Amino acid sequence: MSIPTIKISPEEMETKIARFDNLVSTKAKHAEKFGIPMEVFEIMTAKTTFNVMSPANLGGQLSPKPAVVGGDAGVFRLGIVSCPPKNGPALHIHWKTHETFIALDGEWEIKWGNEGEHSVVLKPYDLIAVPPMVARQFINQSDKEARLMVIIQGQPGEFDDVGRMPQTAKMIEEKYGVEMLDKLESNGWTFIKDVNAPAP
């Protein structure tokens, strides 16, 4: 039996390679696109998030122009976040997507629950898979900058499903005013008003 193969040129294969040195953090892209100070994003996201591979046609909020577009072998987004000591995003929730964390170096505290009341520490190459509908947060507990791999899995069209907890909205409003909160919401960021309300 003969099996046909696909021939790909070196130029075509280059579009399937993510060169880490060439990636631009999603936070920098969002700050430029929406005119929102980087300090505001520090509250909601990791210091830097580099999307290495994403599904085709993923919404612009999470991954504008990912380095490598995937999806034909499963729908997921693979990213690497980097945070300085004692830093990480505030509590947030994924309504429909599964989020898996793998510590690449350092020690990462993964918190979960509406108040972050539960936690576990990941050491290099430890993994935790957080299901949808669970509030979560990751914090670098090392004494130097560390990296965490983040894999998000879900159905096409479900990747812009992140909600920020009420305490995150309160932090932003207290530090930057209600106008900044309104600006974020008008540009697609979602803040949960009531944790007991039904999921969107």
TORZAMAR-819812 format. One record per residue (C-alpha): residue number from 0; residue in three letters; x, y, z. Coordinates in steps of 0.2 Angstrom, whole numbers. Layout:
<pts>
pt pos NUM | code ALA | c1 X | c2 Y | c3 Z
...
</pts>
This chain:
<pts>
pt pos 0 | code MET | c1 0 | c2 0 | c3 0
pt pos 1 | code SER | c1 6 | c2 17 | c3 -4
pt pos 2 | code ILE | c1 4 | c2 31 | c3 8
pt pos 3 | code PRO | c1 4 | c2 49 | c3 1
pt pos 4 | code THR | c1 15 | c2 61 | c3 11
pt pos 5 | code ILE | c1 14 | c2 80 | c3 12
pt pos 6 | code LYS | c1 29 | c2 90 | c3 6
pt pos 7 | code ILE | c1 33 | c2 106 | c3 15
pt pos 8 | code SER | c1 47 | c2 118 | c3 11
pt pos 9 | code PRO | c1 58 | c2 125 | c3 24
pt pos 10 | code GLU | c1 49 | c2 142 | c3 22
pt pos 11 | code GLU | c1 32 | c2 134 | c3 25
pt pos 12 | code MET | c1 39 | c2 124 | c3 40
pt pos 13 | code GLU | c1 46 | c2 140 | c3 48
pt pos 14 | code THR | c1 29 | c2 146 | c3 50
pt pos 15 | code LYS | c1 26 | c2 132 | c3 62
pt pos 16 | code ILE | c1 41 | c2 136 | c3 73
pt pos 17 | code ALA | c1 39 | c2 147 | c3 88
pt pos 18 | code ARG | c1 56 | c2 156 | c3 91
pt pos 19 | code PHE | c1 55 | c2 161 | c3 109
pt pos 20 | code ASP | c1 66 | c2 176 | c3 107
pt pos 21 | code ASN | c1 54 | c2 183 | c3 93
pt pos 22 | code LEU | c1 38 | c2 182 | c3 104
pt pos 23 | code VAL | c1 30 | c2 198 | c3 110
pt pos 24 | code SER | c1 21 | c2 197 | c3 127
pt pos 25 | code THR | c1 2 | c2 198 | c3 125
pt pos 26 | code LYS | c1 2 | c2 211 | c3 139
pt pos 27 | code ALA | c1 13 | c2 223 | c3 128
pt pos 28 | code LYS | c1 1 | c2 220 | c3 113
pt pos 29 | code HIS | c1 -14 | c2 224 | c3 123
pt pos 30 | code ALA | c1 -7 | c2 239 | c3 131
pt pos 31 | code GLU | c1 -2 | c2 246 | c3 114
pt pos 32 | code LYS | c1 -19 | c2 241 | c3 106
pt pos 33 | code PHE | c1 -30 | c2 248 | c3 120
pt pos 34 | code GLY | c1 -20 | c2 262 | c3 128
pt pos 35 | code ILE | c1 -21 | c2 254 | c3 145
pt pos 36 | code PRO | c1 -6 | c2 256 | c3 157
pt pos 37 | code MET | c1 5 | c2 240 | c3 159
pt pos 38 | code GLU | c1 2 | c2 242 | c3 178
pt pos 39 | code VAL | c1 -16 | c2 238 | c3 176
pt pos 40 | code PHE | c1 -12 | c2 222 | c3 167
pt pos 41 | code GLU | c1 0 | c2 218 | c3 181
pt pos 42 | code ILE | c1 -16 | c2 215 | c3 192
pt pos 43 | code MET | c1 -25 | c2 204 | c3 180
pt pos 44 | code THR | c1 -11 | c2 194 | c3 171
pt pos 45 | code ALA | c1 6 | c2 187 | c3 174
pt pos 46 | code LYS | c1 21 | c2 199 | c3 171
pt pos 47 | code THR | c1 24 | c2 192 | c3 154
pt pos 48 | code THR | c1 14 | c2 179 | c3 144
pt pos 49 | code PHE | c1 21 | c2 172 | c3 128
pt pos 50 | code ASN | c1 8 | c2 162 | c3 118
pt pos 51 | code VAL | c1 19 | c2 149 | c3 109
pt pos 52 | code MET | c1 4 | c2 140 | c3 100
pt pos 53 | code SER | c1 -14 | c2 144 | c3 99
pt pos 54 | code PRO | c1 -30 | c2 138 | c3 90
pt pos 55 | code ALA | c1 -33 | c2 146 | c3 73
pt pos 56 | code ASN | c1 -45 | c2 161 | c3 74
pt pos 57 | code LEU | c1 -43 | c2 163 | c3 92
pt pos 58 | code GLY | c1 -51 | c2 179 | c3 99
pt pos 59 | code GLY | c1 -40 | c2 194 | c3 99
pt pos 60 | code GLN | c1 -41 | c2 196 | c3 118
pt pos 61 | code LEU | c1 -30 | c2 181 | c3 123
pt pos 62 | code SER | c1 -19 | c2 179 | c3 108
pt pos 63 | code PRO | c1 -17 | c2 192 | c3 94
pt pos 64 | code LYS | c1 -7 | c2 184 | c3 80
pt pos 65 | code PRO | c1 0 | c2 169 | c3 90
pt pos 66 | code ALA | c1 17 | c2 163 | c3 84
pt pos 67 | code VAL | c1 11 | c2 146 | c3 79
pt pos 68 | code VAL | c1 -7 | c2 142 | c3 74
pt pos 69 | code GLY | c1 -14 | c2 125 | c3 79
pt pos 70 | code GLY | c1 -30 | c2 117 | c3 81
pt pos 71 | code ASP | c1 -31 | c2 103 | c3 68
pt pos 72 | code ALA | c1 -23 | c2 91 | c3 81
pt pos 73 | code GLY | c1 -34 | c2 97 | c3 96
pt pos 74 | code VAL | c1 -39 | c2 114 | c3 102
pt pos 75 | code PHE | c1 -27 | c2 121 | c3 114
pt pos 76 | code ARG | c1 -17 | c2 136 | c3 118
pt pos 77 | code LEU | c1 1 | c2 134 | c3 125
pt pos 78 | code GLY | c1 9 | c2 148 | c3 133
pt pos 79 | code ILE | c1 24 | c2 152 | c3 145
pt pos 80 | code VAL | c1 22 | c2 165 | c3 159
pt pos 81 | code SER | c1 36 | c2 173 | c3 168
pt pos 82 | code CYS | c1 34 | c2 182 | c3 185
pt pos 83 | code PRO | c1 46 | c2 190 | c3 197
pt pos 84 | code PRO | c1 46 | c2 184 | c3 215
pt pos 85 | code LYS | c1 29 | c2 185 | c3 225
pt pos 86 | code ASN | c1 20 | c2 190 | c3 208
pt pos 87 | code GLY | c1 6 | c2 183 | c3 198
pt pos 88 | code PRO | c1 -11 | c2 187 | c3 192
pt pos 89 | code ALA | c1 -26 | c2 190 | c3 204
pt pos 90 | code LEU | c1 -39 | c2 177 | c3 206
pt pos 91 | code HIS | c1 -49 | c2 173 | c3 190
pt pos 92 | code ILE | c1 -60 | c2 160 | c3 183
pt pos 93 | code HIS | c1 -61 | c2 151 | c3 166
pt pos 94 | code TRP | c1 -80 | c2 147 | c3 163
pt pos 95 | code LYS | c1 -78 | c2 134 | c3 149
pt pos 96 | code THR | c1 -59 | c2 130 | c3 146
pt pos 97 | code HIS | c1 -48 | c2 119 | c3 156
pt pos 98 | code GLU | c1 -31 | c2 127 | c3 162
pt pos 99 | code THR | c1 -16 | c2 116 | c3 166
pt pos 100 | code PHE | c1 0 | c2 123 | c3 174
pt pos 101 | code ILE | c1 17 | c2 115 | c3 173
pt pos 102 | code ALA | c1 31 | c2 123 | c3 183
pt pos 103 | code LEU | c1 46 | c2 125 | c3 172
pt pos 104 | code ASP | c1 57 | c2 132 | c3 186
pt pos 105 | code GLY | c1 56 | c2 140 | c3 203
pt pos 106 | code GLU | c1 41 | c2 136 | c3 215
pt pos 107 | code TRP | c1 23 | c2 141 | c3 211
pt pos 108 | code GLU | c1 9 | c2 142 | c3 223
pt pos 109 | code ILE | c1 -7 | c2 138 | c3 214
pt pos 110 | code LYS | c1 -22 | c2 145 | c3 224
pt pos 111 | code TRP | c1 -41 | c2 141 | c3 221
pt pos 112 | code GLY | c1 -58 | c2 144 | c3 228
pt pos 113 | code ASN | c1 -68 | c2 161 | c3 228
pt pos 114 | code GLU | c1 -56 | c2 168 | c3 241
pt pos 115 | code GLY | c1 -41 | c2 158 | c3 236
pt pos 116 | code GLU | c1 -43 | c2 148 | c3 251
pt pos 117 | code HIS | c1 -35 | c2 132 | c3 245
pt pos 118 | code SER | c1 -17 | c2 131 | c3 238
pt pos 119 | code VAL | c1 -3 | c2 119 | c3 233
pt pos 120 | code VAL | c1 15 | c2 122 | c3 228
pt pos 121 | code LEU | c1 22 | c2 116 | c3 212
pt pos 122 | code LYS | c1 40 | c2 112 | c3 210
pt pos 123 | code PRO | c1 49 | c2 110 | c3 192
pt pos 124 | code TYR | c1 39 | c2 99 | c3 181
pt pos 125 | code ASP | c1 25 | c2 97 | c3 193
pt pos 126 | code LEU | c1 8 | c2 99 | c3 185
pt pos 127 | code ILE | c1 -10 | c2 104 | c3 190
pt pos 128 | code ALA | c1 -25 | c2 103 | c3 179
pt pos 129 | code VAL | c1 -38 | c2 116 | c3 185
pt pos 130 | code PRO | c1 -56 | c2 112 | c3 179
pt pos 131 | code PRO | c1 -68 | c2 126 | c3 172
pt pos 132 | code MET | c1 -79 | c2 136 | c3 184
pt pos 133 | code VAL | c1 -65 | c2 136 | c3 198
pt pos 134 | code ALA | c1 -57 | c2 152 | c3 203
pt pos 135 | code ARG | c1 -38 | c2 151 | c3 202
pt pos 136 | code GLN | c1 -22 | c2 161 | c3 204
pt pos 137 | code PHE | c1 -4 | c2 157 | c3 202
pt pos 138 | code ILE | c1 10 | c2 166 | c3 212
pt pos 139 | code ASN | c1 29 | c2 164 | c3 210
pt pos 140 | code GLN | c1 35 | c2 160 | c3 227
pt pos 141 | code SER | c1 54 | c2 159 | c3 222
pt pos 142 | code ASP | c1 67 | c2 172 | c3 226
pt pos 143 | code LYS | c1 70 | c2 175 | c3 207
pt pos 144 | code GLU | c1 60 | c2 177 | c3 191
pt pos 145 | code ALA | c1 52 | c2 160 | c3 186
pt pos 146 | code ARG | c1 42 | c2 152 | c3 172
pt pos 147 | code LEU | c1 26 | c2 142 | c3 171
pt pos 148 | code MET | c1 19 | c2 133 | c3 156
pt pos 149 | code VAL | c1 1 | c2 136 | c3 154
pt pos 150 | code ILE | c1 -10 | c2 125 | c3 143
pt pos 151 | code ILE | c1 -28 | c2 130 | c3 140
pt pos 152 | code GLN | c1 -40 | c2 117 | c3 132
pt pos 153 | code GLY | c1 -58 | c2 120 | c3 125
pt pos 154 | code GLN | c1 -69 | c2 121 | c3 111
pt pos 155 | code PRO | c1 -67 | c2 133 | c3 96
pt pos 156 | code GLY | c1 -75 | c2 150 | c3 101
pt pos 157 | code GLU | c1 -73 | c2 147 | c3 120
pt pos 158 | code PHE | c1 -56 | c2 154 | c3 123
pt pos 159 | code ASP | c1 -61 | c2 172 | c3 128
pt pos 160 | code ASP | c1 -70 | c2 165 | c3 143
pt pos 161 | code VAL | c1 -60 | c2 172 | c3 158
pt pos 162 | code GLY | c1 -69 | c2 182 | c3 171
pt pos 163 | code ARG | c1 -60 | c2 192 | c3 185
pt pos 164 | code MET | c1 -66 | c2 190 | c3 203
pt pos 165 | code PRO | c1 -75 | c2 205 | c3 212
pt pos 166 | code GLN | c1 -59 | c2 208 | c3 222
pt pos 167 | code THR | c1 -49 | c2 211 | c3 206
pt pos 168 | code ALA | c1 -61 | c2 224 | c3 200
pt pos 169 | code LYS | c1 -61 | c2 232 | c3 218
pt pos 170 | code MET | c1 -42 | c2 233 | c3 217
pt pos 171 | code ILE | c1 -42 | c2 241 | c3 200
pt pos 172 | code GLU | c1 -56 | c2 253 | c3 205
pt pos 173 | code GLU | c1 -47 | c2 259 | c3 221
pt pos 174 | code LYS | c1 -30 | c2 261 | c3 212
pt pos 175 | code TYR | c1 -35 | c2 268 | c3 195
pt pos 176 | code GLY | c1 -54 | c2 274 | c3 197
pt pos 177 | code VAL | c1 -70 | c2 267 | c3 190
pt pos 178 | code GLU | c1 -66 | c2 275 | c3 173
pt pos 179 | code MET | c1 -52 | c2 262 | c3 171
pt pos 180 | code LEU | c1 -63 | c2 248 | c3 175
pt pos 181 | code ASP | c1 -76 | c2 254 | c3 163
pt pos 182 | code LYS | c1 -62 | c2 255 | c3 149
pt pos 183 | code LEU | c1 -57 | c2 238 | c3 152
pt pos 184 | code GLU | c1 -75 | c2 231 | c3 152
pt pos 185 | code SER | c1 -78 | c2 241 | c3 136
pt pos 186 | code ASN | c1 -63 | c2 232 | c3 128
pt pos 187 | code GLY | c1 -69 | c2 215 | c3 132
pt pos 188 | code TRP | c1 -62 | c2 211 | c3 150
pt pos 189 | code THR | c1 -75 | c2 203 | c3 161
pt pos 190 | code PHE | c1 -77 | c2 206 | c3 179
pt pos 191 | code ILE | c1 -89 | c2 195 | c3 190
pt pos 192 | code LYS | c1 -101 | c2 205 | c3 201
pt pos 193 | code ASP | c1 -108 | c2 190 | c3 210
pt pos 194 | code VAL | c1 -99 | c2 174 | c3 212
pt pos 195 | code ASN | c1 -116 | c2 165 | c3 215
pt pos 196 | code ALA | c1 -124 | c2 171 | c3 198
pt pos 197 | code PRO | c1 -125 | c2 158 | c3 184
pt pos 198 | code ALA | c1 -110 | c2 157 | c3 172
pt pos 199 | code PRO | c1 -111 | c2 166 | c3 156
</pts>
